[in-house]
C-alpha cells in the first residue's frame, strides 16, 4: 500500500469540515477565558503561511476585523457568558494571545519576587489530582484511526519475544518499497538508511505458497520521556546490548507528531505520516529477528532480540489533539497517546527517565532557546509562563490546563513538561505499574551500572559478559550541556526558589505514587 492508497483526514470527511475549525483571534487586552470559538473560513494547513491576500486587500481585512470584534462584543452582551468562548489556535501562530491570571505584573521587572511568589501560591491552591479518567472505548479509537488498526494485527507471532507479524507483500517486485516514505522525503539521514534497506529488501521477503511475505515489527519497549532527562544517554548505552535494536535513529516522534503531519513546529501541518512509514523504521531490526527466527526453527529456544523506540515526547506531548479530535471533553483530550498504544500493544513496556524538574527546565531553555539567552531572560520567561498557567487555572481544572494546547504553546518555557505526575497517572490508568520503569537521571549519573542493571532486568534481558557490560557502563555520557551554554552559568537563585515552590506539590504526589522520597528532589547536586 502506497501513500496514495490511503489518505488520513482531519476531523471531518471533507475539506469544508476543516475550514470550519476554530481560528484564534485576539479581541482586546482585557482578561478573557483561555478558550474561545469563532467559526470562520480558512485555508488548509499548507496555505497557512500564504498571507498574500492580507497585503493586497488591507482595507477589507480591517473591515473584517471590525466586524469580528463587533460580533464577539455582541455575543458577550447578549449571552452574558464568557465561558462559552473556546480558543483553539494553531500551535505555530501565537504571540501575546493568552491572557495571564488576575495577578499580573510588569514583565520587565524581573525582580518582582514577592508578586511571582503570590502567583505560585495561587497555583498551589488550585492543584488537584484526579484519581482516574474516563477511558475511551476501543471502537472510538478505531473510528479515529481506522487505517492504523487495519494495518497492525491484534496478535503477533508466537515464540518471538518482540511483537512481529508477517504481511503479504503485493507490491511490484522491482519497485522501490520506500519511495513514498515521508521520513525519507524530509530527512537526509533517512534517505541514506533507506538506500541500504532497499538494496537488501527483496532478499528478506519470505516465499510461501507462491506468495511473498514481509516481516513487520513494533517495539517491545519504548523510552517515552522526559526531554533533557538523560534519554539520549540511556538510548546510546542500550544500543550496545547485543539483544537490543532500535529504530534507524532516535526520536521518530510518530505517535505524538508525525502521524498528525507535524515535522517542525514552525512549519504548520504537512501530510500525515501513515503507520507504514513508521513500521519501515523497524525493518533493519526485523531482518535480524527474522534471521534469528529462521536459525532457531530446529531449536526450542525463542529468539530473544527486542526492538526499542526512544521518543522523549511520547509521555507528555498530546498537543495535536485539539485539531483532530472532537472537543467535547471540557478542554481535555478524549484520547491520549497511551490509549492507542495499549489498544495495539497491551503488553508493551515503557522506560521513563526523570530529573529534578527545576534543573530540567533550565536545561530545556538552554538547549532549545533562541539567541540572547541569559539567567535574567530565563527568569522573565519563567515569570510569564507561571502567570499564563495561573490564568488558565482560574477557569479550568489543572489537568485541562496541562493538556491545553493554547497555554502550552504560549508559554515561553515548557513548564508543563516537568509536571511528571500528571502524565504518569494518566499512563497508569491503562498500563500496570509493572510495565513502567521510572528512573532518575541523578541516580543514573552517579551509578550507571546500577541503573543499567535495572533496565536489563526490566526488559528481561539475559546476562552479559564482563567486557560488554563494562563497555555499556563505561562509555562517556551523551548529549551533555554545550560549552557555550555552560558559560551562561546557573539560573538566578530567586528563579530556582520560585520553581522549587511551583513543582513541590507535583513532586510530593509523584513520590507518594512511586513510594520513593528521592523523587522529592530535596537535596540534589546540580547536573
Secondary structure, DSSP 8 states (H G I E B T S, - for coil): --GGG-----SSSSHHHHHTSB------SS---S----B-----GGGTT--HHHHH-HHHHHHHHHHHHHHHHHHHHHH--GGG------TTS-SS-S---SS---TT-TT-HHHHHHHHHHHHHT----S------HHHHHHHTHHHHHHS-SS--TTBSS-EEEEE--S-TTS-TTTT-HHHHH-HHHHHHHHHHHHHGGGG-EEETTEEEEEEE--SEEEEE-TTSSHHHHHHHHTTSTTEEE-SSS---TTTTGGGTBSSTTS-B-----HHHHHHTTHHHHHHHHHHHHHTTTSSS-B--EEEEE-TTTTT--TTHHHHS---STTS-SS-HHHHHHHH-TT-EEEEEE--HHHHHHHHHHHH--SS--HHHHHHHHHHHHHHHHHHHTTS-HHHHHT-HHHHHHSSS-GGGG-HHHHHHHHHTTS-GGGEEEEEHHHHHH-HHHHHHHHHHHTT-----HHHHHHHHHS--SS---HHHHTT----HHHHHHHHHHHHHHHHHHHHHHT-GGGG--S----
